């Protein structure tokens, strides 16, 4: 196995070990795992940075709030202050409300959703730092919660409600993160395509000492005219080296 493949395999093993240990791993364990590769201190630090970026703690679990921006921390505090003003509920009352919600009582479903709002926040904090704002995570979790309390009739026992609602919150937030990542990937591809066409148009324009046509650029670069015209459109028609028809 070559060095690159061994590094990737070892990194995956370290991530799996951290997951088994509750999301963290010690520096000594990382060093031991990568010892056969003879990494330098600088290279090991890059491994530590990578792990922390992917929410794996070094020497202890990560604090989800470390991934919050100042604006998100302010939003979180204000939101928690609002929730703190709501009346609490005992375990017996929560079960009674859950049973009524399972029976289809809309008032009980609304009340149960309110009771679970703090849990949405706790779940959302686990997904911070992955490209989606905390406010959006909480909003998506609240939507999943509102839907979930209306679906509790499918359960047999009130004790199953918390697990079901928690899974729905998590699934909703994970879907939102995946959608955001897919959008960012698409945006990167669009940017790369625009830059590729821009650079090709600039180079050819410098050679010909004038603006070039789409047809000329297509012949020169072997890019299709559709790719070039799409890039023009996506750039807002801002590729100055091209003479548009």
C-alpha positions as protocol buffer text, in pm:
chain_id: "A"
residue {
  index: 1
  type: UNK
  ca { x: 0 y: 0 z: 0 }
}
residue {
  index: 2
  type: UNK
  ca { x: 139 y: 341 z: -96 }
}
residue {
  index: 3
  type: UNK
  ca { x: 187 y: 625 z: 153 }
}
residue {
  index: 4
  type: UNK
  ca { x: -117 y: 820 z: 39 }
}
residue {
  index: 5
  type: UNK
  ca { x: -351 y: 522 z: 67 }
}
residue {
  index: 6
  type: UNK
  ca { x: -209 y: 430 z: 407 }
}
residue {
  index: 7
  type: UNK
  ca { x: -261 y: 786 z: 530 }
}
residue {
  index: 8
  type: UNK
  ca { x: -627 y: 785 z: 416 }
}
residue {
  index: 9
  type: UNK
  ca { x: -686 y: 446 z: 576 }
}
residue {
  index: 10
  type: UNK
  ca { x: -527 y: 554 z: 904 }
}
residue {
  index: 11
  type: UNK
  ca { x: -725 y: 878 z: 912 }
}
residue {
  index: 12
  type: UNK
  ca { x: -1049 y: 684 z: 867 }
}
residue {
  index: 13
  type: UNK
  ca { x: -948 y: 447 z: 1149 }
}
residue {
  index: 14
  type: UNK
  ca { x: -877 y: 743 z: 1377 }
}
residue {
  index: 15
  type: UNK
  ca { x: -1218 y: 895 z: 1300 }
}
residue {
  index: 16
  type: UNK
  ca { x: -1390 y: 564 z: 1373 }
}
residue {
  index: 17
  type: UNK
  ca { x: -1199 y: 527 z: 1700 }
}
residue {
  index: 18
  type: UNK
  ca { x: -1301 y: 880 z: 1801 }
}
residue {
  index: 19
  type: UNK
  ca { x: -1664 y: 802 z: 1721 }
}
residue {
  index: 20
  type: UNK
  ca { x: -1647 y: 493 z: 1943 }
}
residue {
  index: 21
  type: UNK
  ca { x: -1506 y: 709 z: 2224 }
}
residue {
  index: 22
  type: UNK
  ca { x: -1782 y: 966 z: 2214 }
}
residue {
  index: 23
  type: UNK
  ca { x: -1643 y: 1201 z: 1952 }
}
residue {
  index: 24
  type: UNK
  ca { x: -1289 y: 1257 z: 2080 }
}
residue {
  index: 25
  type: UNK
  ca { x: -941 y: 1107 z: 2076 }
}
residue {
  index: 26
  type: UNK
  ca { x: -613 y: 1182 z: 2257 }
}
residue {
  index: 27
  type: UNK
  ca { x: -301 y: 1323 z: 2094 }
}
residue {
  index: 28
  type: UNK
  ca { x: -116 y: 1008 z: 2202 }
}
residue {
  index: 29
  type: UNK
  ca { x: -367 y: 787 z: 2022 }
}
residue {
  index: 30
  type: UNK
  ca { x: -336 y: 994 z: 1705 }
}
residue {
  index: 31
  type: UNK
  ca { x: 43 y: 983 z: 1722 }
}
residue {
  index: 32
  type: UNK
  ca { x: 40 y: 607 z: 1777 }
}
residue {
  index: 33
  type: UNK
  ca { x: -194 y: 551 z: 1483 }
}
residue {
  index: 34
  type: UNK
  ca { x: 20 y: 756 z: 1245 }
}
residue {
  index: 35
  type: UNK
  ca { x: 358 y: 638 z: 1380 }
}
residue {
  index: 36
  type: UNK
  ca { x: 423 y: 401 z: 1084 }
}
residue {
  index: 37
  type: UNK
  ca { x: 401 y: 698 z: 846 }
}
residue {
  index: 38
  type: UNK
  ca { x: 668 y: 901 z: 1029 }
}
residue {
  index: 39
  type: UNK
  ca { x: 474 y: 1229 z: 1018 }
}
residue {
  index: 40
  type: UNK
  ca { x: 642 y: 1551 z: 1128 }
}
residue {
  index: 41
  type: UNK
  ca { x: 500 y: 1769 z: 1406 }
}
residue {
  index: 42
  type: UNK
  ca { x: 366 y: 2006 z: 1142 }
}
residue {
  index: 43
  type: UNK
  ca { x: 192 y: 1723 z: 960 }
}
residue {
  index: 44
  type: UNK
  ca { x: 44 y: 1590 z: 1285 }
}
residue {
  index: 45
  type: UNK
  ca { x: -87 y: 1938 z: 1363 }
}
residue {
  index: 46
  type: UNK
  ca { x: -261 y: 1937 z: 1026 }
}
residue {
  index: 47
  type: UNK
  ca { x: -424 y: 1607 z: 1126 }
}
residue {
  index: 48
  type: UNK
  ca { x: -539 y: 1759 z: 1457 }
}
residue {
  index: 49
  type: UNK
  ca { x: -679 y: 2063 z: 1274 }
}
residue {
  index: 50
  type: UNK
  ca { x: -863 y: 1838 z: 1030 }
}
residue {
  index: 51
  type: UNK
  ca { x: -1018 y: 1635 z: 1312 }
}
residue {
  index: 52
  type: UNK
  ca { x: -1131 y: 1943 z: 1506 }
}
residue {
  index: 53
  type: UNK
  ca { x: -1279 y: 2090 z: 1188 }
}
residue {
  index: 54
  type: UNK
  ca { x: -1482 y: 1770 z: 1156 }
}
residue {
  index: 55
  type: UNK
  ca { x: -1605 y: 1800 z: 1514 }
}
residue {
  index: 56
  type: UNK
  ca { x: -1369 y: 1546 z: 1667 }
}
residue {
  index: 57
  type: UNK
  ca { x: -1219 y: 1664 z: 1994 }
}
residue {
  index: 58
  type: UNK
  ca { x: -849 y: 1626 z: 2077 }
}
residue {
  index: 59
  type: UNK
  ca { x: -809 y: 1524 z: 2442 }
}
residue {
  index: 60
  type: UNK
  ca { x: -1179 y: 1562 z: 2515 }
}
residue {
  index: 61
  type: UNK
  ca { x: -1520 y: 1615 z: 2353 }
}
residue {
  index: 62
  type: UNK
  ca { x: -1566 y: 1931 z: 2151 }
}
residue {
  index: 63
  type: UNK
  ca { x: -1793 y: 2208 z: 2277 }
}
residue {
  index: 64
  type: UNK
  ca { x: -2061 y: 2264 z: 2008 }
}
residue {
  index: 65
  type: UNK
  ca { x: -2074 y: 2632 z: 2099 }
}
residue {
  index: 66
  type: UNK
  ca { x: -1712 y: 2671 z: 1982 }
}
residue {
  index: 67
  type: UNK
  ca { x: -1846 y: 2649 z: 1626 }
}
residue {
  index: 68
  type: UNK
  ca { x: -2090 y: 2937 z: 1672 }
}
residue {
  index: 69
  type: UNK
  ca { x: -2025 y: 3286 z: 1539 }
}
residue {
  index: 70
  type: UNK
  ca { x: -2075 y: 3584 z: 1766 }
}
residue {
  index: 71
  type: UNK
  ca { x: -2405 y: 3657 z: 1595 }
}
residue {
  index: 72
  type: UNK
  ca { x: -2519 y: 3298 z: 1648 }
}
residue {
  index: 73
  type: UNK
  ca { x: -2424 y: 3310 z: 2015 }
}
residue {
  index: 74
  type: UNK
  ca { x: -2629 y: 3628 z: 2059 }
}
residue {
  index: 75
  type: UNK
  ca { x: -2922 y: 3472 z: 1875 }
}
residue {
  index: 76
  type: UNK
  ca { x: -2896 y: 3157 z: 2087 }
}
residue {
  index: 77
  type: UNK
  ca { x: -2894 y: 3349 z: 2413 }
}
residue {
  index: 78
  type: UNK
  ca { x: -3196 y: 3558 z: 2312 }
}
residue {
  index: 79
  type: UNK
  ca { x: -3382 y: 3248 z: 2196 }
}
residue {
  index: 80
  type: UNK
  ca { x: -3307 y: 3061 z: 2518 }
}
residue {
  index: 81
  type: UNK
  ca { x: -3421 y: 3363 z: 2720 }
}
residue {
  index: 82
  type: UNK
  ca { x: -3754 y: 3352 z: 2537 }
}
residue {
  index: 83
  type: UNK
  ca { x: -3794 y: 2979 z: 2602 }
}
residue {
  index: 84
  type: UNK
  ca { x: -3706 y: 3026 z: 2970 }
}
residue {
  index: 85
  type: UNK
  ca { x: -4015 y: 3242 z: 3009 }
}
residue {
  index: 86
  type: UNK
  ca { x: -4245 y: 2952 z: 2923 }
}
residue {
  index: 87
  type: UNK
  ca { x: -4409 y: 2755 z: 3205 }
}
residue {
  index: 88
  type: UNK
  ca { x: -4244 y: 2426 z: 3293 }
}
residue {
  index: 89
  type: UNK
  ca { x: -4412 y: 2089 z: 3313 }
}
residue {
  index: 90
  type: UNK
  ca { x: -4375 y: 1780 z: 3530 }
}
residue {
  index: 91
  type: UNK
  ca { x: -4304 y: 1435 z: 3391 }
}
residue {
  index: 92
  type: UNK
  ca { x: -4657 y: 1318 z: 3463 }
}
residue {
  index: 93
  type: UNK
  ca { x: -4813 y: 1612 z: 3281 }
}
residue {
  index: 94
  type: UNK
  ca { x: -4578 y: 1565 z: 2985 }
}
residue {
  index: 95
  type: UNK
  ca { x: -4691 y: 1204 z: 2953 }
}
residue {
  index: 96
  type: UNK
  ca { x: -5056 y: 1309 z: 2974 }
}
residue {
  index: 97
  type: UNK
  ca { x: -5005 y: 1572 z: 2704 }
}
residue {
  index: 98
  type: UNK
  ca { x: -4823 y: 1315 z: 2490 }
}
residue {
  index: 99
  type: UNK
  ca { x: -5109 y: 1065 z: 2522 }
}
residue {
  index: 100
  type: UNK
  ca { x: -5362 y: 1332 z: 2425 }
}
residue {
  index: 101
  type: UNK
  ca { x: -5145 y: 1431 z: 2129 }
}
residue {
  index: 102
  type: UNK
  ca { x: -5127 y: 1066 z: 2023 }
}
residue {
  index: 103
  type: UNK
  ca { x: -5507 y: 1057 z: 2037 }
}
residue {
  index: 104
  type: UNK
  ca { x: -5521 y: 1346 z: 1789 }
}
residue {
  index: 105
  type: UNK
  ca { x: -5602 y: 1639 z: 2021 }
}
residue {
  index: 106
  type: UNK
  ca { x: -5470 y: 1946 z: 1831 }
}
residue {
  index: 107
  type: UNK
  ca { x: -5435 y: 2155 z: 2149 }
}
residue {
  index: 108
  type: UNK
  ca { x: -5226 y: 1881 z: 2308 }
}
residue {
  index: 109
  type: UNK
  ca { x: -5013 y: 1855 z: 1994 }
}
residue {
  index: 110
  type: UNK
  ca { x: -4948 y: 2229 z: 2001 }
}
residue {
  index: 111
  type: UNK
  ca { x: -4864 y: 2216 z: 2372 }
}
residue {
  index: 112
  type: UNK
  ca { x: -4630 y: 1919 z: 2321 }
}
residue {
  index: 113
  type: UNK
  ca { x: -4449 y: 2097 z: 2039 }
}
residue {
  index: 114
  type: UNK
  ca { x: -4390 y: 2391 z: 2272 }
}
residue {
  index: 115
  type: UNK
  ca { x: -4255 y: 2161 z: 2543 }
}
residue {
  index: 116
  type: UNK
  ca { x: -4003 y: 2015 z: 2299 }
}
residue {
  index: 117
  type: UNK
  ca { x: -3867 y: 2350 z: 2172 }
}
residue {
  index: 118
  type: UNK
  ca { x: -3566 y: 2343 z: 2409 }
}
residue {
  index: 119
  type: UNK
  ca { x: -3475 y: 1998 z: 2277 }
}
residue {
  index: 120
  type: UNK
  ca { x: -3472 y: 2136 z: 1922 }
}
residue {
  index: 121
  type: UNK
  ca { x: -3209 y: 2383 z: 2037 }
}
residue {
  index: 122
  type: UNK
  ca { x: -2993 y: 2111 z: 2192 }
}
residue {
  index: 123
  type: UNK
  ca { x: -3009 y: 1901 z: 1876 }
}
residue {
  index: 124
  type: UNK
  ca { x: -2931 y: 2205 z: 1657 }
}
residue {
  index: 125
  type: UNK
  ca { x: -2618 y: 2281 z: 1863 }
}
residue {
  index: 126
  type: UNK
  ca { x: -2484 y: 1938 z: 1767 }
}
residue {
  index: 127
  type: UNK
  ca { x: -2498 y: 2032 z: 1398 }
}
residue {
  index: 128
  type: UNK
  ca { x: -2331 y: 2374 z: 1416 }
}
residue {
  index: 129
  type: UNK
  ca { x: -2018 y: 2445 z: 1214 }
}
residue {
  index: 130
  type: UNK
  ca { x: -2134 y: 2250 z: 909 }
}
residue {
  index: 131
  type: UNK
  ca { x: -2228 y: 2536 z: 680 }
}
residue {
  index: 132
  type: UNK
  ca { x: -2580 y: 2609 z: 804 }
}
residue {
  index: 133
  type: UNK
  ca { x: -2663 y: 2893 z: 1043 }
}
residue {
  index: 134
  type: UNK
  ca { x: -2791 y: 2796 z: 1387 }
}
residue {
  index: 135
  type: UNK
  ca { x: -3111 y: 2992 z: 1331 }
}
residue {
  index: 136
  type: UNK
  ca { x: -3184 y: 2792 z: 1016 }
}
residue {
  index: 137
  type: UNK
  ca { x: -3111 y: 2463 z: 1195 }
}
residue {
  index: 138
  type: UNK
  ca { x: -3351 y: 2554 z: 1474 }
}
residue {
  index: 139
  type: UNK
  ca { x: -3614 y: 2664 z: 1224 }
}
residue {
  index: 140
  type: UNK
  ca { x: -3587 y: 2337 z: 1034 }
}
residue {
  index: 141
  type: UNK
  ca { x: -3603 y: 2142 z: 1360 }
}
residue {
  index: 142
  type: UNK
  ca { x: -3913 y: 2331 z: 1467 }
}
residue {
  index: 143
  type: UNK
  ca { x: -4084 y: 2248 z: 1138 }
}
residue {
  index: 144
  type: UNK
  ca { x: -3999 y: 1880 z: 1183 }
}
residue {
  index: 145
  type: UNK
  ca { x: -4131 y: 1897 z: 1539 }
}
residue {
  index: 146
  type: UNK
  ca { x: -4459 y: 2056 z: 1429 }
}
residue {
  index: 147
  type: UNK
  ca { x: -4505 y: 1779 z: 1176 }
}
residue {
  index: 148
  type: UNK
  ca { x: -4395 y: 1509 z: 1417 }
}
residue {
  index: 149
  type: UNK
  ca { x: -4647 y: 1584 z: 1693 }
}
residue {
  index: 150
  type: UNK
  ca { x: -4925 y: 1530 z: 1440 }
}
residue {
  index: 151
  type: UNK
  ca { x: -4788 y: 1186 z: 1354 }
}
residue {
  index: 152
  type: UNK
  ca { x: -4768 y: 1040 z: 1704 }
}
residue {
  index: 153
  type: UNK
  ca { x: -5086 y: 841 z: 1655 }
}
residue {
  index: 154
  type: UNK
  ca { x: -4875 y: 574 z: 1485 }
}
residue {
  index: 155
  type: UNK
  ca { x: -4696 y: 498 z: 1814 }
}
residue {
  index: 156
  type: UNK
  ca { x: -4808 y: 240 z: 2068 }
}
residue {
  index: 157
  type: UNK
  ca { x: -4650 y: 392 z: 2379 }
}
residue {
  index: 158
  type: UNK
  ca { x: -4601 y: 751 z: 2496 }
}
residue {
  index: 159
  type: UNK
  ca { x: -4240 y: 667 z: 2584 }
}
residue {
  index: 160
  type: UNK
  ca { x: -4163 y: 630 z: 2214 }
}
residue {
  index: 161
  type: UNK
  ca { x: -4254 y: 992 z: 2135 }
}
residue {
  index: 162
  type: UNK
  ca { x: -3926 y: 1150 z: 2242 }
}
residue {
  index: 163
  type: UNK
  ca { x: -3720 y: 914 z: 2028 }
}
residue {
  index: 164
  type: UNK
  ca { x: -3942 y: 963 z: 1725 }
}
residue {
  index: 165
  type: UNK
  ca { x: -3945 y: 1342 z: 1752 }
}
residue {
  index: 166
  type: UNK
  ca { x: -3570 y: 1353 z: 1814 }
}
residue {
  index: 167
  type: UNK
  ca { x: -3503 y: 1144 z: 1503 }
}
residue {
  index: 168
  type: UNK
  ca { x: -3726 y: 1370 z: 1294 }
}
residue {
  index: 169
  type: UNK
  ca { x: -3542 y: 1680 z: 1416 }
}
residue {
  index: 170
  type: UNK
  ca { x: -3204 y: 1524 z: 1339 }
}
residue {
  index: 171
  type: UNK
  ca { x: -3312 y: 1398 z: 997 }
}
residue {
  index: 172
  type: UNK
  ca { x: -3446 y: 1742 z: 905 }
}
residue {
  index: 173
  type: UNK
  ca { x: -3125 y: 1917 z: 1006 }
}
residue {
  index: 174
  type: UNK
  ca { x: -2905 y: 1661 z: 830 }
}
residue {
  index: 175
  type: UNK
  ca { x: -3111 y: 1700 z: 513 }
}
residue {
  index: 176
  type: UNK
  ca { x: -3073 y: 2078 z: 533 }
}
residue {
  index: 177
  type: UNK
  ca { x: -2695 y: 2047 z: 571 }
}
residue {
  index: 178
  type: UNK
  ca { x: -2675 y: 1808 z: 276 }
}
residue {
  index: 179
  type: UNK
  ca { x: -2884 y: 2044 z: 62 }
}
residue {
  index: 180
  type: UNK
  ca { x: -2657 y: 2334 z: 156 }
}
residue {
  index: 181
  type: UNK
  ca { x: -2346 y: 2134 z: 75 }
}
residue {
  index: 182
  type: UNK
  ca { x: -2493 y: 2029 z: -260 }
}
residue {
  index: 183
  type: UNK
  ca { x: -2574 y: 2392 z: -338 }
}
residue {
  index: 184
  type: UNK
  ca { x: -2221 y: 2502 z: -246 }
}
residue {
  index: 185
  type: UNK
  ca { x: -2076 y: 2227 z: -466 }
}
residue {
  index: 186
  type: UNK
  ca { x: -2290 y: 2344 z: -757 }
}
residue {
  index: 187
  type: UNK
  ca { x: -2186 y: 2704 z: -694 }
}
residue {
  index: 188
  type: UNK
  ca { x: -1818 y: 2604 z: -695 }
}
residue {
  index: 189
  type: UNK
  ca { x: -1861 y: 2424 z: -1025 }
}
residue {
  index: 190
  type: UNK
  ca { x: -2032 y: 2728 z: -1172 }
}
residue {
  index: 191
  type: UNK
  ca { x: -1751 y: 2954 z: -1054 }
}
residue {
  index: 192
  type: UNK
  ca { x: -1487 y: 2719 z: -1193 }
}
residue {
  index: 193
  type: UNK
  ca { x: -1664 y: 2708 z: -1528 }
}
residue {
  index: 194
  type: UNK
  ca { x: -1692 y: 3086 z: -1545 }
}
residue {
  index: 195
  type: UNK
  ca { x: -1325 y: 3130 z: -1454 }
}
residue {
  index: 196
  type: UNK
  ca { x: -1220 y: 2872 z: -1711 }
}
residue {
  index: 197
  type: UNK
  ca { x: -1407 y: 3051 z: -1988 }
}
residue {
  index: 198
  type: UNK
  ca { x: -1287 y: 3391 z: -1864 }
}
residue {
  index: 199
  type: UNK
  ca { x: -920 y: 3289 z: -1870 }
}
residue {
  index: 200
  type: UNK
  ca { x: -952 y: 3123 z: -2209 }
}
residue {
  index: 201
  type: UNK
  ca { x: -1126 y: 3431 z: -2352 }
}
residue {
  index: 202
  type: UNK
  ca { x: -863 y: 3662 z: -2202 }
}
residue {
  index: 203
  type: UNK
  ca { x: -573 y: 3461 z: -2347 }
}
residue {
  index: 204
  type: UNK
  ca { x: -723 y: 3444 z: -2694 }
}
residue {
  index: 205
  type: UNK
  ca { x: -821 y: 3811 z: -2683 }
}
residue {
  index: 206
  type: UNK
  ca { x: -462 y: 3908 z: -2602 }
}
residue {
  index: 207
  type: UNK
  ca { x: -337 y: 3707 z: -2900 }
}
residue {
  index: 208
  type: UNK
  ca { x: -592 y: 3852 z: -3144 }
}
residue {
  index: 209
  type: UNK
  ca { x: -584 y: 4200 z: -2983 }
}
residue {
  index: 210
  type: UNK
  ca { x: -961 y: 4226 z: -2987 }
}
residue {
  index: 211
  type: UNK
  ca { x: -1269 y: 4072 z: -2834 }
}
residue {
  index: 212
  type: UNK
  ca { x: -1333 y: 3718 z: -2952 }
}
residue {
  index: 213
  type: UNK
  ca { x: -1653 y: 3547 z: -3055 }
}
residue {
  index: 214
  type: UNK
  ca { x: -1809 y: 3246 z: -2889 }
}
residue {
  index: 215
  type: UNK
  ca { x: -1742 y: 3044 z: -3203 }
}
residue {
  index: 216
  type: UNK
  ca { x: -1372 y: 3140 z: -3207 }
}
residue {
  index: 217
  type: UNK
  ca { x: -1332 y: 3055 z: -2839 }
}
residue {
  index: 218
  type: UNK
  ca { x: -1506 y: 2719 z: -2889 }
}
residue {
  index: 219
  type: UNK
  ca { x: -1269 y: 2629 z: -3175 }
}
residue {
  index: 220
  type: UNK
  ca { x: -963 y: 2736 z: -2979 }
}
residue {
  index: 221
  type: UNK
  ca { x: -1045 y: 2568 z: -2645 }
}
residue {
  index: 222
  type: UNK
  ca { x: -1256 y: 2272 z: -2762 }
}
residue {
  index: 223
  type: UNK
  ca { x: -1523 y: 2386 z: -2515 }
}
residue {
  index: 224
  type: UNK
  ca { x: -1873 y: 2356 z: -2654 }
}
residue {
  index: 225
  type: UNK
  ca { x: -2057 y: 2675 z: -2743 }
}
residue {
  index: 226
  type: UNK
  ca { x: -2324 y: 2578 z: -2491 }
}
residue {
  index: 227
  type: UNK
  ca { x: -2068 y: 2567 z: -2209 }
}
residue {
  index: 228
  type: UNK
  ca { x: -1937 y: 2907 z: -2311 }
}
residue {
  index: 229
  type: UNK
  ca { x: -2283 y: 3064 z: -2342 }
}
residue {
  index: 230
  type: UNK
  ca { x: -2386 y: 2914 z: -2006 }
}
residue {
  index: 231
  type: UNK
  ca { x: -2076 y: 3067 z: -1848 }
}
residue {
  index: 232
  type: UNK
  ca { x: -2163 y: 3405 z: -2003 }
}
residue {
  index: 233
  type: UNK
  ca { x: -2515 y: 3384 z: -1863 }
}
residue {
  index: 234
  type: UNK
  ca { x: -2401 y: 3269 z: -1518 }
}
residue {
  index: 235
  type: UNK
  ca { x: -2150 y: 3554 z: -1500 }
}
residue {
  index: 236
  type: UNK
  ca { x: -2426 y: 3805 z: -1564 }
}
residue {
  index: 237
  type: UNK
  ca { x: -2275 y: 3875 z: -1907 }
}
residue {
  index: 238
  type: UNK
  ca { x: -1961 y: 4016 z: -1743 }
}
residue {
  index: 239
  type: UNK
  ca { x: -1692 y: 3835 z: -1949 }
}
residue {
  index: 240
  type: UNK
  ca { x: -1548 y: 4143 z: -2112 }
}
residue {
  index: 241
  type: UNK
  ca { x: -1320 y: 3963 z: -2358 }
}
residue {
  index: 242
  type: UNK
  ca { x: -1610 y: 3802 z: -2542 }
}
residue {
  index: 243
  type: UNK
  ca { x: -1803 y: 3957 z: -2829 }
}
residue {
  index: 244
  type: UNK
  ca { x: -2154 y: 3831 z: -2772 }
}
residue {
  index: 245
  type: UNK
  ca { x: -2388 y: 3781 z: -3067 }
}
